[in-house]
């Protein structure tokens, strides 16, 4: 937890994200069997767990301001 908190603080201070946090794996999934057109697929993005947690912090803060 301490290491993650230090990493978050470092990202906040420098504005630079670790390269591992910037990599995303995009996977396409068929909506229909035997899909042949782009509209027959949907995509999902896979991020690392630490990146997901870190992204949730500003997202929650933005959501709180929008709701007010």
N, C-alpha and C positions, 0 to 999 in steps of 0.2 A: 504494500500500500504506500509506503514511504517513497519507494522508487518511482511509482506511478505518479504520485503527487509532485515529486521533483521534476519529472518529465513534463508534466502539465505546466508547471511554473516556467520551465525553460522555454517551452513552446510559446507561452504567453509573452515572455520577456523578449525573445528574439524574433518571434513571428515566423519561425521556420519549423516546418513539420518534418519528422523523420521520414526517410524515403519509404520505409516499410508501411507507414500510415497512408502514403499516397498511392499505393498499388491496390488495384481492384481487379478481381476476376469477374468477368461478365459471362454468364451462362444463358444460353437460349433454351427455352423449354417449349415443346409442342403444345399448342392449345387443342389441336385436332390430330387424330392419327393420320399418318402419311402426309404431313404438312409439306407444302411445296412453295408457298408464298410467304413473304415477310409478315403479313398480317395474320398468318397461322401460328406465329410464335410469340412468346412473351419472354422478356429477359429479366434476370435477377442479378444483382451485384453482390459479391461476397467481399466483405471487409474483415480485417482482423478484429478480434474482440476488444483490444485496447483502443483501437481507433473508434469503434462504435461507442464505447463508453465516453471517450473524450468528445465526440461529436454531440452526444446527448446534452452535455452541459450548456453550450451556447443555444442549442435548440430549445431547451426548457426555458432559458432566460428570455429568449425572443418570444416564445409562446406566452409567457407571463405578461410581457409588455403589451402584446396584441390583445389579450383578453381584457385588459384594464379599460 
